[in-house]
Amino acid sequence: MWSVANEPASELPPAAFYFKTVIAHTKALDPSRPVTFVTDANYARDRGAPYVDVICVNSYFSWYHDPGHLEVIPLQLTAQFENWYKTYQKPIIQSEYGADSVPGLHSVSV
C-alpha cells in the first residue's frame, strides 16, 4: 500500500483537491496497490479521506486529549472507528496509538 502523507492538514479546504490529485496520480503510477495517507484529523473534518482506499488513523486519546483519563479510551476509540466506518465504509488501520502518560509530561524537552 502506498501512503502519500503523514498527519497532513487534511481538514483544510485545499486538502480535498490536493489529495484527489495526488492519490489519482499515485494510482496511475501503480494501479496494483491501494493508496492511503495517515490522518490525525477528526472524521467529520477530514477532506482527503474520500479519495483513499484504506483509512489510516493516528490517535492519542488520554495523551493529548483528556490526559490521564484512561477510562475514556475504549469509548473514544469505539466512537472514532464507528464514525469513520459509518462515514466512508472503508477499511481502517490504527496506524499509531499512544496513551497513558503523566498528565502534562508527554512531550520531550530539549
C-alpha positions in Angstrom: 0.0 0.0 0.0 1.3 3.5 -0.8 1.0 6.3 1.7 1.2 9.8 0.4 1.3 11.8 3.6 1.6 11.5 7.4 -0.6 13.7 9.6 -1.1 16.5 7.0 -3.5 19.4 7.5 -6.2 17.3 5.8 -9.0 19.3 7.4 -8.2 22.5 5.4 -10.3 23.3 2.3 -7.4 22.8 -0.2 -6.8 19.3 1.0 -9.7 17.8 -1.0 -8.3 18.9 -4.3 -4.7 18.1 -3.2 -5.5 14.5 -2.1 -7.8 13.8 -5.1 -4.9 14.8 -7.4 -2.0 13.1 -5.6 -3.9 9.9 -5.0 -5.1 9.7 -8.6 -1.5 10.3 -9.8 -0.2 7.6 -7.4 -2.8 5.1 -8.7 -1.9 5.9 -12.2 1.8 5.1 -11.5 0.9 1.9 -9.7 -2.7 0.6 -10.0 -1.8 -2.7 -8.3 -1.7 -1.2 -4.8 -4.2 0.6 -2.6 -3.4 4.2 -1.6 -3.7 5.9 1.7 -2.4 8.7 3.9 -2.2 8.8 7.7 -4.6 11.3 9.3 -4.9 12.6 12.8 -7.9 14.8 11.8 -11.5 14.2 13.0 -13.5 12.0 10.6 -16.1 14.9 10.2 -13.4 17.4 9.1 -11.0 15.3 7.1 -11.2 16.3 3.4 -8.8 13.7 2.0 -10.4 10.5 3.2 -13.0 10.2 0.4 -10.1 9.5 -2.0 -8.1 6.8 -0.1 -8.7 3.1 -0.3 -7.9 2.5 3.3 -8.2 4.9 6.2 -5.2 5.1 8.4 -5.6 7.0 11.7 -3.1 8.1 14.4 -4.8 8.5 17.8 -3.6 9.7 21.2 -6.6 9.6 23.4 -5.7 10.2 27.1 -2.4 11.6 26.0 -3.0 14.9 24.1 -6.8 14.7 24.7 -8.2 14.0 28.2 -4.7 13.4 29.7 -4.6 10.9 32.5 -8.2 9.7 31.9 -7.6 6.1 30.8 -11.2 5.2 31.4 -12.4 7.1 28.3 -10.1 5.3 25.9 -12.5 2.5 25.0 -15.4 4.9 24.5 -13.3 7.3 22.3 -11.8 4.5 20.2 -15.1 2.8 19.6 -16.8 6.1 18.6 -13.8 7.0 16.4 -13.9 3.7 14.4 -17.7 3.7 14.2 -17.8 7.2 12.9 -15.0 6.7 10.3 -16.6 3.5 9.0 -20.2 4.9 9.0 -19.0 7.9 7.0 -16.7 6.2 4.5 -17.4 2.4 4.6 -13.7 1.7 4.0 -11.1 -0.5 5.9 -9.5 1.3 8.8 -6.0 0.8 10.2 -5.0 2.3 13.6 -1.5 3.3 12.4 -0.3 4.9 15.6 -1.6 5.0 19.1 -0.3 6.5 22.3 -1.8 6.6 25.7 -1.1 6.8 29.4 1.4 9.4 30.2 1.8 11.5 33.3 -0.6 14.4 32.6 1.3 17.3 31.2 4.5 15.3 30.7 4.0 13.8 27.2 6.5 16.0 25.3 10.2 15.8 25.0 12.2 18.8 26.3 15.3 19.9 24.6 
